[in-house]
């Protein structure tokens, strides 16, 4: 079930040029590759694989984790910016 959900979210994300640009994903093909690595890592962790680098290799695993950290950081900043923007509209209505 998670794989279907991830696939759907991946497809929606990669179809949006603005989101890809915001998260420094050069092309849909590159996005598919990195998000597939994220999904593979998640599956290895979820299914308690002894070697979480299996299928990726350690260097690729480190790159994937680094990309995930950058992705989450960028996402957090964007969410904060959107919340601040919307809260200004709401605040103006109260005062």
Secondary structure by P-SEA (a helix, b strand, c coil): caaaaaaaaaaaaaacaaaaaaaccccaaaaaaaaaaaaaaaaaaaaccccccccccaaaaaaaaaaaaaaaaaaaaaaaaaaaaaaaaaaaaac
